[in-house]
Amino acid sequence: MEFAFTEEQEMIRDSAESFLQDVSTSEAVRTAMATEEGFDAELWQKICSDMYWQALHIPEEFGGLGLGYVELAVLFEEMGRRLLCSPFFSTVALGVNALLVAGNEEQKAQWLPQIAEGNLTATLAYTAKNSWDADSITAVAKKEGEGFVLSGQYKYVPDGHTAGLLIVAARDENSSGEESISLFVLPANTAGVSRTWTPTMDQTRKQAEVTLDNVFVESSNLLGVAGKAWSQLEQVTQLAVIAVAAEQAGGARQILDLTVDYTQERVQFGRTIASFQAIKHRAADMMVQVECSKSAVYYAACVAQESLFCNDKAGEQVAEELPVAAALAKSYCSDAYFHCAAEAIQLHGGVGFTWEYDPHLYFKRAKSSETFLGNGAYHREKIAQAIL
């Protein structure tokens, strides 16, 4: 694997940094997060039409750019730096990945071009509990005629109240564990679907509860094979975990920069506090964690690329590393981001958690992204199970 960015990847990073610096300012973030939708619709259309980011890793035959997961990780890192409020994560890391992993050619041809054109947002709903394993799936799918009837509730669904397309997991009645789980794709306006925005600590990323009340879907809405979808769902969540980790690495980098800038301005005892050795040591420790986070993220992104798009034996061998690579990135980045955000609060002193300053926004995102799709301890346990 090549661990240096190509010229094209550097251009993607530079353009993303420049664009987001202008459109995702502190003022823009605060304005968007105060709305129930959680994003500026005009900015989202600008992202779709001008930058075409939503189509980045959609294959060219479905209207996308056909780029890879490393390029996608670059975008997520820059978005994490600026706390971009948009349905990008839910649509791309959850919706598009679910269609790429589990959808057949007809389903991809039906939905991916609409996403690539910027006409459709999507999300994934599967857990009904405060956990992320297979037992958290409680929604039920019953075979009825030429289709299925879906009933159940989902929690912690990113952008679930605004997404135009839902990909949901459901299981056979009276089943448990990883068996008898199916994935379905359905428009959010399908009869029997209700969605409720759920206020959360992190206002920069909206979540919702989704309820299915005897929702009938055709067999064509089934992704993959009925009752055999857990392995595909697991791969989708592993890909999403890497996207979250990239955001966390970007957020940690930005909060480090904000903190260093502040310590170079804050004067105490006649000198800037950045000149104190204790402050330097704490900033250096933050920097080490930021750099290690980036290494973990981009290794996992390389593995994700092989998992999604390479069909040769070498690709299959690398793809087998995806569960461990994703867990490693998420566990390290979760801890690093929260550590850096907490240090930023401390090093900013009394103003660190006031509304006027931004560290509290990163602190809240750090905590919410730490728990989303499993915290550090959860993923370290996955690594232990995989290597023992």
C-alpha beads as a LAMMPS data file, in Angstrom:
LAMMPS data file: protein, C-alpha beads

388 atoms
387 bonds

1 atom types
1 bond types

-500.0 500.0 xlo xhi
-500.0 500.0 ylo yhi
-500.0 500.0 zlo zhi

Masses

1 110.0

Atoms # bond

1 1 1 0.000 0.000 0.000
2 1 1 1.150 3.551 -0.773
3 1 1 0.868 5.837 2.253
4 1 1 1.723 9.120 0.505
5 1 1 -1.041 11.178 -1.055
6 1 1 -1.116 11.337 -4.823
7 1 1 -1.225 14.692 -6.586
8 1 1 -4.947 14.217 -7.167
9 1 1 -5.573 13.483 -3.492
10 1 1 -3.609 16.578 -2.482
11 1 1 -5.770 18.638 -4.841
12 1 1 -8.924 17.195 -3.270
13 1 1 -7.620 18.061 0.195
14 1 1 -6.653 21.605 -0.800
15 1 1 -9.954 22.337 -2.531
16 1 1 -11.946 20.891 0.382
17 1 1 -9.956 22.893 2.911
18 1 1 -10.423 26.112 0.949
19 1 1 -14.130 25.552 0.291
20 1 1 -15.044 24.530 3.846
21 1 1 -13.023 27.336 5.364
22 1 1 -15.333 29.752 3.559
23 1 1 -18.731 28.030 3.924
24 1 1 -18.476 26.189 7.254
25 1 1 -17.392 29.014 9.510
26 1 1 -18.237 29.119 13.196
27 1 1 -21.168 31.420 12.418
28 1 1 -22.477 29.112 9.675
29 1 1 -22.226 26.052 11.919
30 1 1 -24.063 27.788 14.754
31 1 1 -26.826 28.939 12.402
32 1 1 -27.341 25.493 10.864
33 1 1 -27.268 23.579 14.128
34 1 1 -30.014 25.790 15.563
35 1 1 -32.482 24.479 12.976
36 1 1 -34.401 21.216 13.218
37 1 1 -33.151 20.119 9.787
38 1 1 -29.560 20.671 10.910
39 1 1 -28.144 21.979 7.642
40 1 1 -28.431 24.750 5.071
41 1 1 -30.271 23.373 2.034
42 1 1 -28.637 25.910 -0.289
43 1 1 -25.160 24.946 0.903
44 1 1 -25.976 21.262 0.446
45 1 1 -27.038 21.885 -3.153
46 1 1 -23.854 23.875 -3.698
47 1 1 -21.826 20.938 -2.399
48 1 1 -23.699 18.605 -4.735
49 1 1 -23.657 20.753 -7.863
50 1 1 -20.323 22.589 -7.540
51 1 1 -18.117 20.135 -5.650
52 1 1 -19.882 16.857 -6.554
53 1 1 -18.658 15.316 -3.302
54 1 1 -21.760 13.159 -2.796
55 1 1 -20.763 11.242 -5.950
56 1 1 -17.095 10.853 -5.059
57 1 1 -16.901 7.071 -4.694
58 1 1 -20.040 6.157 -6.628
59 1 1 -18.922 4.145 -9.695
60 1 1 -18.902 6.011 -12.989
61 1 1 -21.544 3.757 -14.536
62 1 1 -24.006 5.125 -11.959
63 1 1 -23.112 8.781 -12.501
64 1 1 -20.337 9.065 -9.933
65 1 1 -16.689 10.044 -10.058
66 1 1 -15.460 6.507 -9.356
67 1 1 -12.777 7.565 -6.870
68 1 1 -11.728 5.600 -3.802
69 1 1 -12.157 5.469 -0.057
70 1 1 -8.905 7.293 0.653
71 1 1 -10.224 10.299 -1.259
72 1 1 -13.443 9.984 0.732
73 1 1 -11.494 9.898 4.001
74 1 1 -9.756 13.130 2.950
75 1 1 -13.161 14.808 2.670
76 1 1 -14.380 13.431 5.986
77 1 1 -11.233 14.658 7.721
78 1 1 -11.720 18.172 6.364
79 1 1 -15.426 18.110 7.228
80 1 1 -14.552 17.020 10.752
81 1 1 -12.187 19.965 11.025
82 1 1 -14.966 22.413 10.197
83 1 1 -17.898 20.591 11.854
84 1 1 -19.763 20.760 8.554
85 1 1 -23.503 20.515 9.122
86 1 1 -24.869 18.493 6.211
87 1 1 -26.426 15.118 5.330
88 1 1 -23.128 14.053 3.735
89 1 1 -22.192 11.425 6.318
90 1 1 -25.619 9.790 6.388
91 1 1 -25.991 9.832 2.606
92 1 1 -22.474 8.763 1.612
93 1 1 -21.026 6.748 4.504
94 1 1 -24.308 4.969 5.259
95 1 1 -26.678 5.127 2.290
96 1 1 -24.264 4.862 -0.635
97 1 1 -22.103 2.267 1.097
98 1 1 -25.138 0.120 1.883
99 1 1 -26.201 0.180 -1.763
100 1 1 -22.668 -0.585 -2.968
101 1 1 -22.244 -3.492 -0.549
102 1 1 -25.712 -5.053 -0.550
103 1 1 -27.588 -3.758 -3.593
104 1 1 -27.963 -5.574 -6.898
105 1 1 -27.307 -3.872 -10.225
106 1 1 -30.940 -2.837 -10.670
107 1 1 -31.118 -1.275 -7.218
108 1 1 -27.843 0.563 -7.730
109 1 1 -29.045 1.838 -11.092
110 1 1 -32.293 3.018 -9.522
111 1 1 -30.924 4.910 -6.509
112 1 1 -27.237 5.788 -6.972
113 1 1 -27.730 8.144 -9.954
114 1 1 -30.303 10.124 -7.956
115 1 1 -27.826 10.502 -5.110
116 1 1 -25.032 11.389 -7.529
117 1 1 -27.206 14.111 -9.045
118 1 1 -27.842 15.592 -5.602
119 1 1 -31.571 14.910 -5.802
120 1 1 -31.703 12.375 -2.976
121 1 1 -30.303 11.977 0.515
122 1 1 -30.212 8.663 2.357
123 1 1 -29.464 7.066 5.692
124 1 1 -29.247 3.704 7.449
125 1 1 -31.394 2.600 10.391
126 1 1 -30.821 -0.609 12.299
127 1 1 -30.394 -0.278 16.064
128 1 1 -33.224 0.060 18.563
129 1 1 -31.068 -0.155 21.675
130 1 1 -28.062 1.567 23.170
131 1 1 -25.763 -0.903 21.422
132 1 1 -24.498 -1.625 17.921
133 1 1 -24.370 -5.402 17.569
134 1 1 -26.840 -7.729 15.878
135 1 1 -29.023 -8.074 18.974
136 1 1 -29.801 -4.347 18.765
137 1 1 -31.997 -5.071 15.724
138 1 1 -35.580 -5.533 16.932
139 1 1 -37.650 -4.554 13.873
140 1 1 -39.497 -7.499 12.334
141 1 1 -39.935 -8.450 8.684
142 1 1 -42.798 -10.825 7.812
143 1 1 -43.173 -12.409 4.374
144 1 1 -46.506 -11.511 2.837
145 1 1 -47.421 -12.373 -0.732
146 1 1 -44.861 -10.936 -3.139
147 1 1 -43.318 -8.704 -0.495
148 1 1 -42.669 -8.074 3.187
149 1 1 -44.377 -6.246 6.039
150 1 1 -41.962 -4.309 8.253
151 1 1 -42.679 -3.195 11.820
152 1 1 -40.412 -1.771 14.485
153 1 1 -38.526 1.224 15.789
154 1 1 -35.013 2.556 15.218
155 1 1 -32.999 4.990 17.307
156 1 1 -29.920 7.153 16.689
157 1 1 -30.593 7.437 12.941
158 1 1 -28.375 10.189 11.465
159 1 1 -30.527 12.675 9.540
160 1 1 -33.368 10.179 9.772
161 1 1 -35.993 12.938 9.838
162 1 1 -34.824 14.565 6.589
163 1 1 -33.425 11.729 4.450
164 1 1 -35.357 10.895 1.308
165 1 1 -34.288 7.235 1.262
166 1 1 -34.144 4.787 4.161
167 1 1 -32.151 1.583 4.299
168 1 1 -33.430 -0.458 7.239
169 1 1 -32.556 -3.739 8.896
170 1 1 -35.205 -6.162 10.155
171 1 1 -35.240 -9.744 11.340
172 1 1 -37.526 -12.724 11.181
173 1 1 -39.983 -12.973 14.036
174 1 1 -38.652 -14.854 17.099
175 1 1 -35.082 -14.819 15.760
176 1 1 -32.016 -13.510 17.604
177 1 1 -28.323 -12.843 17.121
178 1 1 -26.834 -12.586 13.648
179 1 1 -29.261 -14.969 11.959
180 1 1 -32.369 -14.078 9.940
181 1 1 -31.498 -10.392 9.386
182 1 1 -32.523 -8.678 6.144
183 1 1 -31.895 -5.250 4.626
184 1 1 -34.526 -3.224 2.783
185 1 1 -34.442 0.033 0.843
186 1 1 -37.536 2.233 0.785
187 1 1 -38.483 5.862 0.155
188 1 1 -38.946 7.764 3.393
189 1 1 -42.464 8.838 2.358
190 1 1 -43.689 5.228 2.185
191 1 1 -47.028 4.736 3.953
192 1 1 -46.545 3.648 7.561
193 1 1 -43.149 5.342 8.037
194 1 1 -42.980 8.014 10.739
195 1 1 -39.915 9.973 11.754
196 1 1 -39.202 12.160 14.778
197 1 1 -36.221 14.412 15.314
198 1 1 -34.393 13.633 18.560
199 1 1 -32.575 16.554 20.257
200 1 1 -29.029 15.542 21.201
201 1 1 -26.045 17.009 23.023
202 1 1 -24.161 17.428 19.742
203 1 1 -26.310 19.853 17.776
204 1 1 -24.020 19.740 14.730
205 1 1 -25.248 16.266 13.714
206 1 1 -28.966 15.591 13.915
207 1 1 -30.461 12.230 14.819
208 1 1 -33.977 10.861 14.671
209 1 1 -36.197 7.974 15.691
210 1 1 -37.825 6.099 12.824
211 1 1 -40.912 3.928 13.271
212 1 1 -42.297 1.416 10.788
213 1 1 -45.950 0.533 11.328
214 1 1 -46.898 -2.421 9.118
215 1 1 -45.017 -1.015 6.143
216 1 1 -45.457 -3.141 3.034
217 1 1 -42.533 -3.318 0.602
218 1 1 -42.123 -5.310 -2.587
219 1 1 -39.539 -8.070 -2.902
220 1 1 -37.593 -5.694 -5.160
221 1 1 -36.915 -3.564 -2.072
222 1 1 -34.952 -6.401 -0.472
223 1 1 -31.181 -5.868 -0.557
224 1 1 -29.367 -9.149 -1.007
225 1 1 -30.780 -12.426 0.301
226 1 1 -33.522 -12.499 2.904
227 1 1 -32.222 -13.480 6.327
228 1 1 -28.550 -13.382 5.242
229 1 1 -27.727 -9.673 5.515
230 1 1 -25.775 -9.430 8.770
231 1 1 -22.355 -9.821 7.158
232 1 1 -23.212 -7.088 4.645
233 1 1 -24.600 -4.795 7.336
234 1 1 -21.476 -5.390 9.385
235 1 1 -19.297 -4.358 6.437
236 1 1 -21.375 -1.206 5.936
237 1 1 -20.976 -0.224 9.573
238 1 1 -17.228 -0.896 9.402
239 1 1 -16.967 1.452 6.429
240 1 1 -19.015 4.033 8.329
241 1 1 -16.758 3.617 11.355
242 1 1 -13.762 4.592 9.219
243 1 1 -15.616 7.698 8.032
244 1 1 -16.369 8.673 11.641
245 1 1 -12.725 8.088 12.572
246 1 1 -11.610 10.376 9.730
247 1 1 -13.929 13.084 11.039
248 1 1 -12.534 12.560 14.514
249 1 1 -8.960 12.909 13.275
250 1 1 -9.885 16.145 11.524
251 1 1 -11.673 17.484 14.583
252 1 1 -8.710 16.649 16.811
253 1 1 -6.374 18.450 14.416
254 1 1 -8.548 21.562 14.358
255 1 1 -9.008 21.733 18.121
256 1 1 -5.222 21.432 18.498
257 1 1 -4.737 24.357 16.103
258 1 1 -7.339 26.449 17.934
259 1 1 -5.678 25.710 21.260
260 1 1 -2.163 26.524 20.090
261 1 1 -3.394 29.800 18.601
262 1 1 -5.104 30.700 21.875
263 1 1 -2.097 29.886 24.046
264 1 1 0.041 32.112 21.812
265 1 1 -2.326 35.016 22.470
266 1 1 -3.136 34.512 26.159
267 1 1 -0.722 36.444 28.391
268 1 1 -0.082 35.456 31.991
269 1 1 2.700 36.711 34.271
270 1 1 3.929 38.959 31.493
271 1 1 4.385 36.242 28.863
272 1 1 2.227 34.105 26.582
273 1 1 1.189 30.838 28.183
274 1 1 2.480 29.015 25.104
275 1 1 5.981 29.711 26.396
276 1 1 5.407 27.660 29.567
277 1 1 6.980 24.220 29.417
278 1 1 3.942 22.465 30.887
279 1 1 1.726 23.944 28.159
280 1 1 4.198 22.886 25.464
281 1 1 4.214 19.311 26.774
282 1 1 0.440 19.080 26.744
283 1 1 0.242 20.501 23.221
284 1 1 2.960 18.079 22.075
285 1 1 0.999 15.158 23.514
286 1 1 -2.086 16.319 21.615
287 1 1 -0.074 16.521 18.397
288 1 1 1.228 12.959 18.812
289 1 1 -2.317 11.696 19.203
290 1 1 -3.484 13.660 16.153
291 1 1 -0.735 12.274 13.935
292 1 1 -1.282 8.697 15.118
293 1 1 -5.006 9.105 14.477
294 1 1 -4.375 10.101 10.881
295 1 1 -2.112 7.088 10.349
296 1 1 -4.791 4.732 11.674
297 1 1 -7.493 6.379 9.533
298 1 1 -5.642 6.246 6.240
299 1 1 -4.490 2.695 6.704
300 1 1 -8.105 1.714 7.366
301 1 1 -9.205 3.733 4.320
302 1 1 -6.743 1.798 2.138
303 1 1 -8.200 -1.441 3.465
304 1 1 -11.732 -0.159 2.834
305 1 1 -10.808 0.628 -0.747
306 1 1 -9.718 -2.967 -1.305
307 1 1 -12.848 -4.227 0.435
308 1 1 -15.209 -2.258 -1.805
309 1 1 -13.629 -2.359 -5.235
310 1 1 -10.944 -5.050 -5.561
311 1 1 -11.993 -8.557 -6.544
312 1 1 -8.597 -10.229 -6.997
313 1 1 -7.038 -12.513 -4.381
314 1 1 -4.683 -9.848 -3.097
315 1 1 -7.643 -7.530 -2.588
316 1 1 -9.575 -10.232 -0.778
317 1 1 -6.656 -10.857 1.578
318 1 1 -6.398 -7.167 2.430
319 1 1 -10.186 -6.888 2.771
320 1 1 -10.082 -9.524 5.509
321 1 1 -8.294 -6.913 7.599
322 1 1 -11.257 -4.511 7.408
323 1 1 -12.873 -5.399 10.770
324 1 1 -9.613 -4.958 12.680
325 1 1 -8.479 -1.892 10.716
326 1 1 -11.839 -0.166 11.248
327 1 1 -11.934 -1.042 14.941
328 1 1 -8.364 0.134 15.421
329 1 1 -9.052 3.483 13.753
330 1 1 -12.292 4.101 15.666
331 1 1 -10.908 3.077 19.058
332 1 1 -7.806 5.245 18.756
333 1 1 -9.502 8.243 17.148
334 1 1 -12.357 8.226 19.672
335 1 1 -9.945 8.406 22.581
336 1 1 -7.632 10.892 20.857
337 1 1 -10.400 13.289 19.844
338 1 1 -11.987 13.356 23.280
339 1 1 -8.577 13.778 24.925
340 1 1 -7.686 16.694 22.650
341 1 1 -11.085 18.322 23.117
342 1 1 -10.857 17.996 26.908
343 1 1 -7.326 19.405 26.882
344 1 1 -8.524 22.303 24.751
345 1 1 -11.188 23.147 27.327
346 1 1 -8.555 23.121 30.071
347 1 1 -5.951 25.113 28.160
348 1 1 -8.505 27.754 27.214
349 1 1 -9.145 28.254 30.922
350 1 1 -12.385 29.806 32.111
351 1 1 -13.607 30.654 28.606
352 1 1 -13.106 27.111 27.329
353 1 1 -16.724 26.051 27.741
354 1 1 -18.444 29.369 27.155
355 1 1 -20.860 29.686 24.265
356 1 1 -18.828 32.396 22.551
357 1 1 -15.812 30.124 22.000
358 1 1 -15.777 27.037 19.763
359 1 1 -14.045 24.377 21.921
360 1 1 -17.362 23.313 23.458
361 1 1 -18.700 22.480 19.972
362 1 1 -15.758 20.149 19.338
363 1 1 -16.020 18.705 22.846
364 1 1 -19.664 17.766 22.248
365 1 1 -18.921 16.317 18.791
366 1 1 -15.997 14.382 20.289
367 1 1 -18.243 12.798 22.896
368 1 1 -21.125 12.015 20.550
369 1 1 -18.869 10.537 17.852
370 1 1 -17.046 8.516 20.505
371 1 1 -20.234 6.650 21.409
372 1 1 -21.725 6.487 17.907
373 1 1 -21.185 3.020 16.364
374 1 1 -19.272 1.943 19.475
375 1 1 -16.766 3.605 21.792
376 1 1 -13.090 2.788 22.188
377 1 1 -13.641 -0.050 24.648
378 1 1 -16.247 -1.648 22.340
379 1 1 -13.853 -1.663 19.403
380 1 1 -10.858 -2.805 21.435
381 1 1 -12.925 -5.811 22.443
382 1 1 -13.589 -6.482 18.757
383 1 1 -9.858 -6.353 18.054
384 1 1 -9.166 -8.742 20.911
385 1 1 -11.760 -11.213 19.652
386 1 1 -10.356 -11.018 16.128
387 1 1 -6.710 -11.666 17.025
388 1 1 -7.138 -14.285 19.735

Bonds

1 1 1 2
2 1 2 3
3 1 3 4
4 1 4 5
5 1 5 6
6 1 6 7
7 1 7 8
8 1 8 9
9 1 9 10
10 1 10 11
11 1 11 12
12 1 12 13
13 1 13 14
14 1 14 15
15 1 15 16
16 1 16 17
17 1 17 18
18 1 18 19
19 1 19 20
20 1 20 21
21 1 21 22
22 1 22 23
23 1 23 24
24 1 24 25
25 1 25 26
26 1 26 27
27 1 27 28
28 1 28 29
29 1 29 30
30 1 30 31
31 1 31 32
32 1 32 33
33 1 33 34
34 1 34 35
35 1 35 36
36 1 36 37
37 1 37 38
38 1 38 39
39 1 39 40
40 1 40 41
41 1 41 42
42 1 42 43
43 1 43 44
44 1 44 45
45 1 45 46
46 1 46 47
47 1 47 48
48 1 48 49
49 1 49 50
50 1 50 51
51 1 51 52
52 1 52 53
53 1 53 54
54 1 54 55
55 1 55 56
56 1 56 57
57 1 57 58
58 1 58 59
59 1 59 60
60 1 60 61
61 1 61 62
62 1 62 63
63 1 63 64
64 1 64 65
65 1 65 66
66 1 66 67
67 1 67 68
68 1 68 69
69 1 69 70
70 1 70 71
71 1 71 72
72 1 72 73
73 1 73 74
74 1 74 75
75 1 75 76
76 1 76 77
77 1 77 78
78 1 78 79
79 1 79 80
80 1 80 81
81 1 81 82
82 1 82 83
83 1 83 84
84 1 84 85
85 1 85 86
86 1 86 87
87 1 87 88
88 1 88 89
89 1 89 90
90 1 90 91
91 1 91 92
92 1 92 93
93 1 93 94
94 1 94 95
95 1 95 96
96 1 96 97
97 1 97 98
98 1 98 99
99 1 99 100
100 1 100 101
101 1 101 102
102 1 102 103
103 1 103 104
104 1 104 105
105 1 105 106
106 1 106 107
107 1 107 108
108 1 108 109
109 1 109 110
110 1 110 111
111 1 111 112
112 1 112 113
113 1 113 114
114 1 114 115
115 1 115 116
116 1 116 117
117 1 117 118
118 1 118 119
119 1 119 120
120 1 120 121
121 1 121 122
122 1 122 123
123 1 123 124
124 1 124 125
125 1 125 126
126 1 126 127
127 1 127 128
128 1 128 129
129 1 129 130
130 1 130 131
131 1 131 132
132 1 132 133
133 1 133 134
134 1 134 135
135 1 135 136
136 1 136 137
137 1 137 138
138 1 138 139
139 1 139 140
140 1 140 141
141 1 141 142
142 1 142 143
143 1 143 144
144 1 144 145
145 1 145 146
146 1 146 147
147 1 147 148
148 1 148 149
149 1 149 150
150 1 150 151
151 1 151 152
152 1 152 153
153 1 153 154
154 1 154 155
155 1 155 156
156 1 156 157
157 1 157 158
158 1 158 159
159 1 159 160
160 1 160 161
161 1 161 162
162 1 162 163
163 1 163 164
164 1 164 165
165 1 165 166
166 1 166 167
167 1 167 168
168 1 168 169
169 1 169 170
170 1 170 171
171 1 171 172
172 1 172 173
173 1 173 174
174 1 174 175
175 1 175 176
176 1 176 177
177 1 177 178
178 1 178 179
179 1 179 180
180 1 180 181
181 1 181 182
182 1 182 183
183 1 183 184
184 1 184 185
185 1 185 186
186 1 186 187
187 1 187 188
188 1 188 189
189 1 189 190
190 1 190 191
191 1 191 192
192 1 192 193
193 1 193 194
194 1 194 195
195 1 195 196
196 1 196 197
197 1 197 198
198 1 198 199
199 1 199 200
200 1 200 201
201 1 201 202
202 1 202 203
203 1 203 204
204 1 204 205
205 1 205 206
206 1 206 207
207 1 207 208
208 1 208 209
209 1 209 210
210 1 210 211
211 1 211 212
212 1 212 213
213 1 213 214
214 1 214 215
215 1 215 216
216 1 216 217
217 1 217 218
218 1 218 219
219 1 219 220
220 1 220 221
221 1 221 222
222 1 222 223
223 1 223 224
224 1 224 225
225 1 225 226
226 1 226 227
227 1 227 228
228 1 228 229
229 1 229 230
230 1 230 231
231 1 231 232
232 1 232 233
233 1 233 234
234 1 234 235
235 1 235 236
236 1 236 237
237 1 237 238
238 1 238 239
239 1 239 240
240 1 240 241
241 1 241 242
242 1 242 243
243 1 243 244
244 1 244 245
245 1 245 246
246 1 246 247
247 1 247 248
248 1 248 249
249 1 249 250
250 1 250 251
251 1 251 252
252 1 252 253
253 1 253 254
254 1 254 255
255 1 255 256
256 1 256 257
257 1 257 258
258 1 258 259
259 1 259 260
260 1 260 261
261 1 261 262
262 1 262 263
263 1 263 264
264 1 264 265
265 1 265 266
266 1 266 267
267 1 267 268
268 1 268 269
269 1 269 270
270 1 270 271
271 1 271 272
272 1 272 273
273 1 273 274
274 1 274 275
275 1 275 276
276 1 276 277
277 1 277 278
278 1 278 279
279 1 279 280
280 1 280 281
281 1 281 282
282 1 282 283
283 1 283 284
284 1 284 285
285 1 285 286
286 1 286 287
287 1 287 288
288 1 288 289
289 1 289 290
290 1 290 291
291 1 291 292
292 1 292 293
293 1 293 294
294 1 294 295
295 1 295 296
296 1 296 297
297 1 297 298
298 1 298 299
299 1 299 300
300 1 300 301
301 1 301 302
302 1 302 303
303 1 303 304
304 1 304 305
305 1 305 306
306 1 306 307
307 1 307 308
308 1 308 309
309 1 309 310
310 1 310 311
311 1 311 312
312 1 312 313
313 1 313 314
314 1 314 315
315 1 315 316
316 1 316 317
317 1 317 318
318 1 318 319
319 1 319 320
320 1 320 321
321 1 321 322
322 1 322 323
323 1 323 324
324 1 324 325
325 1 325 326
326 1 326 327
327 1 327 328
328 1 328 329
329 1 329 330
330 1 330 331
331 1 331 332
332 1 332 333
333 1 333 334
334 1 334 335
335 1 335 336
336 1 336 337
337 1 337 338
338 1 338 339
339 1 339 340
340 1 340 341
341 1 341 342
342 1 342 343
343 1 343 344
344 1 344 345
345 1 345 346
346 1 346 347
347 1 347 348
348 1 348 349
349 1 349 350
350 1 350 351
351 1 351 352
352 1 352 353
353 1 353 354
354 1 354 355
355 1 355 356
356 1 356 357
357 1 357 358
358 1 358 359
359 1 359 360
360 1 360 361
361 1 361 362
362 1 362 363
363 1 363 364
364 1 364 365
365 1 365 366
366 1 366 367
367 1 367 368
368 1 368 369
369 1 369 370
370 1 370 371
371 1 371 372
372 1 372 373
373 1 373 374
374 1 374 375
375 1 375 376
376 1 376 377
377 1 377 378
378 1 378 379
379 1 379 380
380 1 380 381
381 1 381 382
382 1 382 383
383 1 383 384
384 1 384 385
385 1 385 386
386 1 386 387
387 1 387 388
